[in-house]
C-alpha cells in the first residue's frame, strides 16, 4: 500500500477515535478541540516512522534480490574468450624454465 494512503487512513482513524463518543457531530469541518497537541504530533510521527521503516525494508529486499539475481544468472560466451585470447600475444618477459639435460 502507498504510505500516503496509510497516513490518511491512520489520521482518519485517530481523529475518529479521539472524538467524544457522546457527541453526534457529523459535519465535515474538524472541531477546534478534535486533537490535542500530543495527539496531533503522534498522528504525524507514528505513520511517518512506520512508512519510513516499510520503505527501508522494501529497498533492502530489492537490493538483496538484485544481488541474488546477479549471482545466479549470467551469460557464458566462450567464443568471445577464445577470440580475445587469440588476439593477445604471449608475454615475452616470462622466463623459460632451465633446459633439462641428461647426466
N, C-alpha and C positions, 0 to 999 in steps of 0.2 A: 504494500500500500504506500501511497505517496505520503511523505512526512507532513506536508501541509494539510492534507485531509485528516491525518491523525491529530494534528494540532487543533484544527477547527472542531473535530469531534470531541476531543478531550475538554476544550474550553466550554463547549456546549453542555457537556455532562456536568462539569464542575459548577457552572452557573445554575444549572437546573437543580443540583443537589444543595446548593447554598441558599436557595430561596426558602422562605418560611413556608412550612407545609400548610399552615392555616390560611395563607393568602391565596386568593383566586385570581391573581394577576395574570392576564393572558395577552397583554399588549406587547408589541414588538420592540418598543423602546425599553432600554435597560433602566432599572430603577437606580437612583443615586446611591442607594445603600446595598446594591446587589452583591458586590465583592469587597471585602476589606483589603487593605494593603498587602498583608502577607498572603492572602488567598490569591490575589491577582498576581503577585510575584511567583507563587507556586504554580499557577496556571500557565505561566510563561516558561519558567525554568525547567519543570519536570518534563514536558513534552520535548523541549529543546535537547535535553540530555538524552532522553530515550531515542529521539530521532538521530542525534549525533552518533550514539553507540550503534544504532542499527546501520547507519551509513558506513561507519568504520568496519563493522562486521561484513557488510556486503563487499567492500573494497578488498579486505583481506581475503575473503573467499575467492573473489575473482583473480587476485594475484596468484593465489595458490593453484587454482585451476589452470591458469595460463602457463605457469612454470611446469606443472604436471604434463600438460599437452606438449610443450616443447621437448620434454624429456622422452616422451613415449612415441611421438610422431616425428617423422623427418623423411628426407629423401636420400637415397644412396645411389650415387651415379658413378660407378667405377669407370665408365668410359671417359668421363671428364678427368678423373685422376690419371688415367693412362695417357691422355693427350697432354696434360700438363706435365706429367713425368717425362714424356719423351722429348719435350722441348727444352728441358733443363739439361745443362751439360754437367758431367761429373766434376766434383771439386778437385782441382789439381793440387791443392795444398795438403791433401791427405798423404801421409807417409805409407809406403808399401811395407809389408812385413819383411823381415830379413829372409833371404833366399835360403832354402834348406839344401844341404849338401850331404853326400854320402861320406861315411867315415873311411 
